[in-house]
Amino acid sequence: MTRVSAAVFSAVLLLGSASGLATASASATTPAAAPATAPTIQQFAAFPLMSSFTVSPDGKHIAALQARGEERVILVWDAEHLDRTPTVIGSSQMKLQGVTFVKNDVLGVSMWQPYDAAQGTIIKTFLSKFLLTDLQGRNWRDPISSFRPRSDDEAEYLKTQSPSVLDSLPNDPDNILIEINGDVLRLNVRNNRSERVQRSSERVIGYDTDLNGDLRVRNIADRDAEGLYIATQFKNEGGGWDEHFRSHVKNREVFAVAGFSTDPNIAYVISNRSRDKAAVFEYNIAARQLGEVVFEHPLFEATGMSINRIQGPNFGEVRSFSYNGPRGTEFPIAPGYEGLITGLEQALNIESHPLRVTDPATGVTRTIAYPTDRYMDVTAASQDWSTVVVWSGASNDPGAYSIFRNGQLTPLGQPYPQINPATIGKTELVYYKARDGLDIPAFLSKPPADIFGPGPYPTVIMPHGGPWARDEMTWDYSSWRAMMTSRGYAVLQPQYRGSDGWGKRLWMAGDNEWGQKMQDDKDDGAKWLIDQGVAQQGRIAMFGFSYGGYAAMVAGIRPEGLYKCAIAGAGVSDLTKIRSSMFQNPYTREAQRDTVNGLNPITRANQVQIPMMVFTGDRDRTVTQDHSDLFVGRARGSGQDIQYHLIKDYAHGPAWTREIMAEQLGYIDDYLRNGCGGSGL
């Protein structure tokens, strides 16, 4: 197969491709410019008008979710006649979250609802389900009912569980592979009958299949003298499992099977062993030998690959690789697929521009070509790629969906037609030096200059959650960043040490530095913005959610003269409590628990030095309500103005209703406008 080295990759990025898509004769239209009025809270809080587009494998049908106020319904179209009225499928009980084709005439539907579990006390949470139905929504089936529980306790437990699809088996018209309670079952989607393919054990944490849908890999979590490890095992000819790799989680090593070749002895694996950033390698299973690098990026981590699994002349062809650039980015290599992507980009006016990127591991800076403004994502496609749904937009533009079919590119609709991109600040990737010299990536969003002037601006430092996570230069579906820039605030999202997805050095540099060097990185970003003339000194706030909420609590305790106020959403206030909760999960217990150390907000909450606003949800099971309750109770002894909002039926993520979404956005908006010590930011 074609191998993509770092040097070749950079050359392709810089030179681009000259191939086009001659059949893309129509492009997505842009609506007429509306008056530059900032969207309302209700407009930001609304469900996307259209979302979750999916295409049947044969390309004959398209489905999507459509918002209708507080509810969403499934629409199913005949792809040849999009002008005809689609079939509408609704739900009278659980709310719809997503839809996908599992077969040509079978939809998989994700749903959820509030759930109060009685475990001594009432535990308020949410319950999710994955159901199957036909294209008219008449015959609903719960795959969990096909599973035979091994005990009464398991039967009771399964009532609140939902299966996950392990493999849609694209060459099998009737069956898919699902996982239930760790076991793998082959489910007939026609009659909802299943057979157990693999019985699991408590040490097994996941399986992978090969091109034919056969189980070939499983991952085991276990302990040895060095601590918890993840073992990658391949199935042998006798049906048993042989261990090939063992990675101890304390070393932060990544080793994952990304796919298989048509040669049953050749797998593709993603690994960061003996390197800062993960790459894709060939792996010879029979010889147990890691082979050549087949894909690497000189500056970013490889994350996966796409392989053609449809029986035919291109079976097993590597279609593309993916990597963690400023956003998750696909790098096509198969000639036909590369031509399709290039043609779509040309038709949708997607252009690459020079982008300076610094490697936090080495400090080396390079310039690459990258779509820094508008970009596109293929959201769904038929098996033969003759029918493709594509989204195009920008960090300040929720964009539009289009369909490419029969050589034509036709607009499908906008998810947020009520939001005018001219009122939203654009986002760019920047780098600044931490006080110890480490290069910190960050995403900087400035409010529109033609509305708010050239700056400097009141500014919000917004660290992401996790902390083992990262931000991306995409449209922000939380609406936090867009809402703030539309109100005239600049927003900095620092990828502080401890952030994942930027290489091992930056990731591990955050160990045991909670509220210390991790917090310095955020403060150094604020100082850098002042020096750059972006932020107004004395008018800087910090807002974050989850770990970001922890950082906001710390900003209240050690403001360093930088912050006028802070907003903590679902913040971790007690490191001892969060470490204890990690004991319930064997991976976090070994991998992350011992890295969570530093400034403990709950012990110093009475030393808060600036006004603060705290909010959390009563159904949050990730960072429970007591973290906020205890912090606020003690912080009010500091003499500072501490505001607190407990949001009913809100969890650690998606809002159950649009009213709840608007409520939490409204608290943030109002506090920045009118709170923050009484005069607003």
KOLRO-42702 format. One record per residue (C-alpha): residue in one letter; z, x negated, y. Coordinates in steps of 0.1 Angstrom, whole numbers, plus 5000, padded with zeros to 4 digits. Each point is the difference from the previous one (the first is absolute). Layout:
// KOLRO-42702
aZXY ...
***
This chain:
// KOLRO-42702
m500050005000 t499749895037 r503049805011 v501250025036 s501749695012 a501949975033 a497249805016 v497350254989 f502150295010 s500549875036 a496349935003 v499150354990 l502550145024 l498649795029 l496350064992 g500150364988 s497450174980 a496550095011 s499450274975 g499950365012 l500050354987 a496650145008 t500850344986 a503050065023 s498050195025 a502850205017 s503349875014 a503350165006 t500050165035 t502749935026 p501350315018 a499650035037 a502749825020 a502950225009 p502249965030 a502449714996 t503150204993 a502649874977 p500450204968 t503150224998 i502849954974 q498750304981 q496549854998 f501349674987 a502250184975 a497250224986 f498649964965 p496649835000 l497550285002 m498149854970 s501449744976 s500149894963 f496250014995 t498949954964 v496650014982 s499450124965 p498849724976 d496650164997 g499850045038 k499450384998 h503250115018 i502349885028 a503550115006 a502549945028 l503250135016 q499750215031 a503050075023 r500850355010 g503049975022 e503149924979 e498050034967 r497149834984 v497350134976 i497549844978 l496350055009 v497349944973 w496449985010 d496749984981 a498849665011 e496450135001 h500950295023 l502749885024 d498950285024 r501350264975 t503550145002 p502349784978 t502450124974 v503650025014 i502949914978 g503550065013 s503649984987 s502750275005 q502949784989 m499849625003 k498249845029 l496749814994 q500049625006 g496849874985 v497050084978 t497749794978 f497450064973 v501149894966 k496950144984 n496850175013 d501750344998 v503749915000 l502149935031 g503349815001 v502350155026 s503149845015 m502750235012 w503649995012 q503050215011 p503749955010 y502349974971 d503850014998 a501349814969 a503550084988 q501649674990 g503750075006 t499050055036 i496850145013 i497349735005 k497450125025 t496649854992 f496450104993 l498150084968 s496449894994 k497650144974 f496549914988 l498150294986 l496450064987 t497850295009 d496350114998 l497750015030 q500950365008 g503849944998 r500450274973 n501349804970 w503049775009 r501549764975 d503149785001 p499349694979 i503849954996 s500050314977 s497849814975 f502849744994 r502450054972 p503549895011 r502149814976 s503350165009 d501450295020 d501149765027 e496449875003 a498650355001 e502450085029 y499149685018 l496250074996 k500350325020 t500249805032 q497549744990 s496249975005 p497549794981 s497949725015 v496449944991 l499649664984 d496250024994 s497650295007 l497849874971 p496750045020 n497949994968 d501950274982 p499250365012 d503250154987 n502949765000 i502149795024 l503049774994 i503350095016 e503449855000 i503150224995 n503549854999 g498549664992 d497850134971 v496250005001 l498250324988 r496450094997 l499750345016 n497250254994 v499450165034 r498350304984 n502850124978 n503049805014 r500749854966 s501149644997 e500649734975 r502349705005 v498149685002 q502949775007 r503750054997 s501949815026 s503449845004 e502349955029 r498849645005 v496350115006 i499150055036 g496350074998 y496749984981 d496449915008 t496850104982 d496749814995 l496550125009 n499950234970 g503450165009 d501949834972 l503549885006 r499849625002 v502849895023 r503750095005 n502649865023 i503649954988 a503149955022 d502849804983 r502549735006 d500349644988 a502249715010 e498249975034 g500350375008 l497850305001 y496349944992 i496850204997 a498149924968 t496250084997 q499150084964 f496650054984 k499450224969 n498949794970 e497650094973 g502850134978 g501150255026 g503149795011 w500849855033 d499949635009 e501649865031 h497649795021 f501849955033 r503650025012 s500850015037 h503649995013 v500350255029 k502349765020 n496949775004 r498050285015 e497049924977 v497250254997 f498150034967 a498250334994 v496950104979 a497450125024 g497350094975 f498049904969 s496549864994 t497650144974 d501149704980 p503250134984 n501649655002 i499549975038 a502450175024 y500349975038 v503549935013 i501549985035 s502449715004 n501849805027 r501349744976 s500149655017 r498550145031 d501050195031 k497650294997 a498850194970 a496549954986 v497950164972 f499649784969 e498250034967 y502350004970 n499049924964 i502250224979 a499249834966 a500549655014 r502950115023 q498549805028 l499750075037 g496549935010 e498149975033 v500750175032 v497550285003 f501250125034 e502249875027 h500350035038 p501049695020 l502450205022 f501050324982 e501350124967 a497650144973 t501250344989 g497550144975 m496550064988 s497650284991 i498150004967 n497350244988 r501550184970 i497250254995 q497949944968 g496549885009 p498149705011 n502649905026 f503050054978 g502749745008 e498349885032 v502549885026 r499350225030 s502449855026 f503249825007 s502750105024 y502549805022 n502850065025 g498349925033 p501150165033 r499650304978 g499250054963 t496449884998 e497250034974 f497649714994 p497050144981 i498049764978 a497850214977 p496550015016 g499550384999 y503550075012 e499949745027 g496850155013 l501650345000 i503049895019 t498049795025 g497750305007 l502950245005 e501649755024 q496849985020 a499550385001 l503650055011 n499949725026 i502549784983 e499849655014 s501849674994 h501449795028 p501649655001 l503650014991 r502449715002 v502449994971 t503049774994 d501449924966 p503850035001 a500349764971 t498149715017 g499650095037 v496349954996 t497950235022 r496450114991 t497550245014 i498550264977 a497750305005 y501850324996 p499650375010 t502849995026 d499150335017 r498450274979 y500249984962 m499150214970 d501550094966 v498250154970 t502450284991 a498150154970 a496849964980 s498250134970 q499749784969 d496449895010 w500949965037 s497250255009 t502750215018 v502449825022 v502750135025 v500849745026 w502650015029 s499449805032 g502349955029 a502249755017 s503649915007 n499950245029 d497750254985 p500950234970 g496250004994 a497750234980 y498850054965 s496349994990 i498150054967 f497149794988 r497850194976 n496350024993 g499449715024 q501750195029 l503349935018 t501450335013 p503250065019 l502750194981 g502750045026 q502949845019 p503649994987 y501450015036 p497450155023 q502850085025 i500849635006 n497849825026 p499849634991 a499749915038 t503650095004 i501349784971 g500549625003 k497949764980 t501649764975 e499449634996 l501249724977 v502049745020 y502249704991 y503049855017 k502449724992 a503550074989 r502749785015 d500049784968 g496249955002 l498950254973 d496850195009 i500750385000 p497150244997 a500450325020 f498050315009 l499950075038 s499050345013 k499650045038 p499750345017 p496550085014 a499549795031 d497850255018 i503050254998 f503049785003 g498649695018 p499949644988 g503849964994 p502649874996 y501350314982 p503250144987 t500049884964 v501350104966 i500649744972 m499350194968 p500949804968 h498750154967 g502350124971 g500449824967 p500549735010 w497849904971 a497050185016 r497649955029 d498150195027 e496250035002 m497450035028 t499150364991 w500550355014 d503750064997 y500750334982 s503650005009 s498850065036 w502849785014 r497849725014 a497350245013 m502550235016 m501749715018 t496849835013 s498750355012 r503250015021 g499449665016 y502149784978 a498849684985 v501049964963 l500549684981 q500250014962 p501349654989 q499349884965 y503349825000 r501249764973 g500750214969 s496850205004 d497850014968 g496249974999 w499749695023 g500849744974 k503049874981 r501449785028 l500350275025 w501350244974 m502849784986 a501049875035 g501950335005 d502449954971 n503650055011 e498950015037 w500650375007 g501050035036 q499649625005 k496749824999 m498250324990 q501550155032 d499149695020 d496450054991 k500050355016 d501949875031 d497549715003 g497250254999 a501650195029 k500449685020 w496349904993 l498950345013 i501849945032 d498549665004 q496550154993 g500450255028 v499950294975 a503650125000 q502150085030 q503349814998 g502950255000 r497850274986 i499949914963 a501350214971 m500149964963 f499150284976 g499949984963 f500350204968 s501849904968 y500349625001 g498550055035 g502950235007 y502449724989 a498249765024 a500550265028 m503750024992 v500249625002 a498150005033 g502850235013 i502649754989 r498349685011 p497650115028 e499549645013 g499450155034 l496750134988 y500450374991 k500850295023 c500750224970 a499250044963 i499050284976 a501049984963 g498350234976 a501750024965 g501449655006 v501849794974 s503449965016 d502149864971 l498549704981 t502850034974 k499150364993 i496249934998 r500649704976 s502150224978 s497350264998 m497649734989 f502049964968 q498550334988 n496649834998 p499649694978 y497249865021 t501650035034 r503349894985 e498649674991 a497049965024 q501450135033 r503850054999 d500949645005 t497649975029 v501750285020 n502649815020 g500749945036 l501350215029 n501650324987 p499750275027 i502950224988 t502549725005 r499049955036 a498850355010 n502950025025 q498449715018 v496750185009 q499149895035 i497150235009 p499250374998 m498750124966 m498550294983 v500350054962 f498350254978 t499850064963 g499250274974 d502450194978 r497649974970 d499649625003 r500849844966 t498749655010 v502349935029 t502650284997 q501450205029 d503449824999 h498549685013 s499250175033 d503250215000 l502349704996 f498149785025 v500050285027 g503750074995 r500949645006 a497449935027 r501450285021 g503149795004 s498049745019 g499950215031 q496150015000 d498050325000 i499250064963 q497950314992 y499750124964 h497550254984 l500350124964 i496750154989 k500250284975 d497749984970 y498749655011 a499749724974 h499149645002 g496350065006 p497750295003 a501450305019 w500350324980 t498750225029 r498049935032 e503050135019 i502249724985 m497349755008 a499950115036 e503850005001 q500349634992 l497149915022 g501550205028 y503349824998 i498349665003 d497850125029 d502850165019 y502349714996 l497449755013 r499250245029 n503450125011 g502749824979 c500449634996 g503050005022 g499050305020 s496949895019 g497649954971 l498349684990 
***
